[in-house]
């Protein structure tokens, strides 16, 4: 039983992080690249879609407070991530942090949960990206000579099945995967351009809505009243419980800042730049989210915001019909960068797990020219493309959030454990107010997990069971850390 909680030595992680050569990841990312990487992952479906859904169904105008609750939880977790990222600048992110503090089994559970965040999250976003492309084409009156979502009929075990193939989502994943294989600098440049576009669009919406608000203050106040709608008698249907349910939904909007830590072995100065990238991107996006959600619920009654494109509808409501086109473009750019960063994060976690022996050797193979983990990038791209093309995975939003929240809670716990076990270890960045900050991060994460729907919880635990089957059937027999522990008694 003890071997299941074998801890990876901190010295071994630092040795991996400092490795150089043709078979290692290329260090080419600076602080601005890391900030835009974080913003690229965070600003996407959350601000363009989930804001309206959560306001209409759960929080009302108090969606602002839902974003504050989710943002505070992420700030607590972000401070803990920053300490680990500077201390252990390796691509495994939360998986590696769990390995060095709580043991191999916990690390595997985190790594498996991160698959929900990154791979399944990228597939979900790809479907949303496809919808905005279709919306933009319709805005310009473009009629395609083919059906973008044709039906496919197949026979499986003698039973007929039908599914819709989302061609736009499929193509988006193919392009993003190709960019990631070519190189991380090219990927970062692509992401930076997309971030500039979508942040500009968000700022334009804020500007338009602010000008309208100053001229129509009574209209805004009427839509903001009541700020916290009365609870309808069930948990999560407005009131304070609705704020918490809304926070668990819009939490999906914050997913991605931790992807900055997965680029640790591609950062030029990880000890200094990783905390800057994690916290900088998180603070910028939190401020933008609060402002946008507040203005949006003032422009239109919250009950009318449960639409596929609430921000675009808000622009149309104040007569800025041209803003609909602009916001569609921003959403397309925004979701493209989210797909890129999520697939990048997924491949870097799997790359590290392979180097620890928990996954096959080919997963950690580096391309000799591009210096990227090309085989696993292609494999993840194929998986994500398959999910995005054939499955309606709308319910996975909360499932993805559950995987992320679990990782956040374990990282926060890891800071407390590491401070106790290795208090004198070198920490270029120190989480302030320990243990208050990590405990608060765990409390918020667990509260949001409890606030999710029951079907999502069932799906999440089913996913964990599949992961444990793989761990006990393959990983325990190939683990390098367990192999190291077996050799030590023999050497003595």
N, C-alpha and C positions, 0 to 999 in steps of 0.2 A: 504493500500500500504506500510506503514511504516514497518509492520511486515515482509514483504518479505526481508527487508534489516536489519533484527534484527542481532545484532552482538553478537557473543559468547564471554563472558567475559574472559579476559586473565587469571584471577585467577582460573576460572573453568578449563581451559586447563592445567594450572600448577598442579592443584589438580589431574587431571586424569593422568598426566605424572608421578607423584610421588606415585601413588597407587601401593600397593603390595598385594600379596595373590594368592590363587589358581585359581582365576578367572581373573588373569591378565597375560599379556605376560611375558615370562621368559627373564630376563636380562642376556645375556651370550656372547655378542659380544664386542670385543675390537677394538682398532684403526686399526690393520692390517686386521681384519675381514671386517671392513667397507670399507677400501680401496679396498680390493679384491672384495667386493660386488659391488662397483662402476665399477671397471675394468671388472668384470664379465658381467655386464649389457651393458657396452659401446662397448667393442671389440667383434664384431660378424659379422653380415651380411655386415655392413658398410665397414669394411676394406677388407673383403674377396670377396665382390661382387660389391658394389656400386662405389668403386673407379674407376674401369674400365669403368662402364656404364656412369658415369658422365663425365669422361675425353673424351670418344669417342663421346658423343652426345652433350655436352654443353661447356666444359671448355678447352679441350686440355691439354697441359702440365701445364696450369694455374690452374689445379685442386688443386695444392698446395695452391693457393690463396683462392680457394673456401673453403678448410679446415681451412685456417686461419680466414676467415670471420665467418664461422660457429663456430669455436672454440672461437673467441673473444666474440661472442654473448653468448655462453655458459658460458664463464668465468664471464661475467657481471651477468648473471642469477645465476650462482653458488655462487657468493659472496652474493647475496641477499638471496638465499636459506640457506647459512651458518648462516647468522644472525638470521633468523627465526628458523632454526633447533636447534640452541643453546638456543634461547630464549623460544621456545615452543617445547620441545622435545617429540612430540607425533606422533603416527603412521600415522596421516592423511595427512602429507606432505602439498602440495600446497592447498589442500582442506581446511585444518585447518587454514593455514595462511590467506586465503581469508575470512574465517568465522570470524576471530578475527579483520579484518580490514575493509572489504568492505561489509559484510553482508551475510545472508543465501542464497539468490538467486544466488549471484555470486559464493559462495562456492559450491553450487550444480552444477552449470555450469562447474566449474573446476573439481569436482569429476567425473562428467559424461564425460568430455573431457579426463580425465586420463584413462577411460576405453578403449578409442581408443589407447592410448599409450601402456598400459600394456597388456590387454587381446588380442586385435586385433594384437598388435605387436608380442606377443608370438606365436600366430597362424601363422603369416607370417614367423617368424623365424623357426618354426617347419617344414614348407614346405621346406625352404632352407636347414635345417638339413637333411631332407630326401634325398634331391638331392645329398648332399656330401657323405652320406652313400652309395647311389647307385653308385656314382663315384668311391669310394674307393673299393667297391666290384668288380666293373668292372676292376679296375687296377690290382687286384689280380686274375682276371679270374674266380671269383666265380659266378656260375649260380644258382639262387634260384629255388627250386622246385615249387614255386608258383609265381604268378604275384603280385608284391609289390603295384601296383596301379590298382586293378581290377575295372571294370565298374559295376555300380549298376543301374538297371532300376527300376523305381518306377512309380506308377500311382497316381496322386494327383488331386482330383476334376475331375476325368474322363480324365485327360490329362497325357500322358506318359512323364516322365522326365528321363534323364540319368546323372549320375555323376560318377567321379572317386574317389575311396576311397584310400587315402594315408595311407597305413598300418604303414610304418615307422614313419610318423609324429604322428599318433595316439598312437603308442607304446611309443614314446618319451615323450609325454605329460602325459601319465599314470604313467611312472616311475618318472618324475619330481614332479608330484602332490603327489605321495606316499612319496617321500623324504620330501616334505614340510609339510605334515601332521605329520610325525614322530617327527620332531623337528627342530627348527631354527639353533641349533648348528650343527646338522648333515647336514642341508642344507648348512650352511656356510663352513663346511669342504669339502663337495662335490664341492662347487663353488670354493674354494681355490685351490683344485687339478686341476680343469678344467682351472683356470686362469693361473696356472704355466705352463701347457702344451701349451696353445695358445700363451702366451707371449714369451715362449721359441721359438716357431715356427716363430713368427714374427721377433724376434731378429736374428734367423738363416737366414731368408730371407734377412734381412738388411745386415748381414755379407756377404752373397754370392754376393748380388748385389753390395756392396761397393767394394769388391775385383775385380769384373768384371769391375766396372767403372774405377778404377785406371789403369787397363790394356787396356781399350778400350774407352778412354775419347772422341775421335772423334766420335765414334758411339753414345755415350750418347748425345753429343752436337747436333748431327744431328737430333736426335729424339726430343730434346727439342726446336728445331727451327721450326716455330715461337713459342715463349713461350705463347703468347696470340694470337691464330688464329683470322684472320679477320672475323668480323661478316658477316653472309650470308644474311642479310637483314631482319631477323625476330628476335624478342626478344627471348633471350635465346639460340640462335644458334651461339655460340662462341662470341668473343669480351667480353667487360665488363659485358654486360647483361648475357652472358653465364656463367661468373664467379658467378654471383648472382643466376642464375638458378641452376648451379652446387652446390652452397652452400645450396640451399633449398633441393636438393636431398641428398647430403652427410650429411645433418643435422641428418638424420635418424641414421647415424653412431655414433652420440653423445647421442642419447636417452638412458637414463638409469641412468645417474649420480644422478638424483633426487630421484631414488629409494633408495639411501642410507638414505634419510630422512624418508622414510617409516618404517625403522627399528629403529626409535628413541626410542621406548619403549622396545626394546630388546638390547639396548646398555648399557654397564655397567656405562660409564661416558659420557652421551650424550652431555653435554654442551661443553666439550673439544674435544671429539672424532668425533662428527658429522661434524663440519667444516673441520677437518683434512681428513676425509673420502671423503667428497664431492669434495673439492678442489684438494686433492692429486690424486685421481683417474682421475679427469678431466685433470689436467696438464700432467700426464704421458701419457694418451691416445692421447691428442692433439699432443704432440711431436712425438709419434710413427706414427700417421696418416700422418703428414707432411713429415716425412722421407720416409715412404713407398710409398706414392703417387708420390713424387719426383723421387725416384729410379725407380719405375714401369714405368713411362712415358719415362724414359731414356732407359730402356731395350728394349721396343717395341714401334713402332709408335702408337700414341694415337688412331688413327683410327681403330686399330686392337684389342682394349681392351674391346670392347662390347661383352664380353663372360660371361658365368656363373661363371667361376673361373679365373679371370684375374691374380691374384697373382700366382696361380699355373702355368698359361701359361707363366708368366714372368720367373719363375724358369726354365721351360722347354726351353725357348728361349735361355738361356745361357748354355744349356747342362746339367743342374742339374735335370735330369729326376727323380732321387730319391726324389727330392724336391717336386714333384707333390704329391707323397704319403704322405710325411711329412706334407705338407700344408693341404691336405684333413683331416688328423688326427687333426691338429690344428683347422681347421674350425669346425669339429664335436664337439670337446671339447668346442670351443668358443661359438658355437650356443647353446649347451646344457646349459651352464651357463647363457646365456642371457634368455633362456626360464625360468629357475629357478628364476632368480631375477625379471623378469617381472611379473610372477604369484605371487611371494611373495609380490611385491609392490602393485599389484591389490587387493589382499586379505586384506592387512593392511589398504588401503584407505577405502574399503567397511566396514571393521570392525569398523573404527572410525565413519563412516557415520551412521552405525547402532546404536552406542552408543549415537549419537545425536538425534536419533528417526527418521531420514530421510529414513531409510530402516528397514525392519522387524527385530525383536529381534533375530531370529535364526542366522542372518548373523554375529552377534557378539559373538556367542557361543564359549567358550573355552573348549578344550578337557581336562578332569580332570587329565590325565596322561602326555600327551605330551605338554600341555600348549600352544597349537597353535589354531588358529581359523579354526578348522577342517572342519566344515560343509560348510563354504563359500569357503574354499580351494578346496574341492571336487566339489562344484558347478561351480567354475571358471574353474577348470580342465576339467570338462565335456564340458563346453561351448567352451573352447579353442580347445579341442580335436575334437569337432564337426566341428568347423570352419576349422581347419587344415586338417582334413580328407576329407572333402567333397567339399571345395571351393577353386577355384583359386583366390587368393586375392593379386595378385601382385600390383595392383593399390593402395592398402591400405598403401603402403610405405609413400606416400605424405599425405594421410588421417591421418595416425598416427602422422606424423610430425606436421600437423595443430593443432591437439589436444594438443600436447606438447608445441608448440609455444604459444598457447593461455594461457596455465598454466604459462609459463615463464613470459609472459608480465604482467599477473595479480600479480604474486609474486613480480616482480620489482615495480609495482605500490603500492603494499601493504607496502613495506619498507618505501616509502615516506609518505604514510598515517599514518603508525604507529609512525614514527618519529615526525609527527606533533601532533597526538592525545595523545601519551604517551611518551614524550621525556625523562622522567626520569625513565622509566622502565629498569629493570636490563637486560643488554645485554652482555653475556659472550663473544660473538664475534660481532664486529661492521663492517658493510659494509663500506669500505673506500670511500671517495669522493662523499658522498651523497649531492645533488641529481644527480650528473653526471653519476655515475655508473648505478643506476636503470633506468634513462632516456635512456641512451645508450643501455641498455639491452632491453628496450621496443622498441626502434627504430629498432634495428637489428631483433628482433622477428617479428615485424609487416612487415618489408621489406621482410623477408623470406616468410611470409604468403602470401603476394601479389605475390611473384614469383612462387607460386605453380600453377598447372594446374587447369583449370575451373572445370572439372569433380570432382576433389578432393574437391574443395570448395563446390560444390553442395552436395556431399556426407556428408561433415562435417556439414553443416547447417541442413541437413535432420536428422542427428544423434542428434543434439542439440534439434530439435523440439520434437523428441521422448522422450528425457530426460525431457523436460519441461512438457510434458503430465503426466509423472510419478510423477514429483514434485508436480504439482497442484492437482493431483487426490489422492495422498497418503501422501507425505512428509509434506505438510502444515498442515495436520490434526494430525500429530503425532510428530511434532517438539518439542523437549524439551525446546529449547531456546524460541520459541514462547509461549509455555505453561508457562514458567517462567515469561515472560513479562505480560501475562494475569493475573497472580496471584498477581503481585506487586501492581497494583492499588487497588485491593480488600483488600490487607493487610493494605494499607494506610488508 
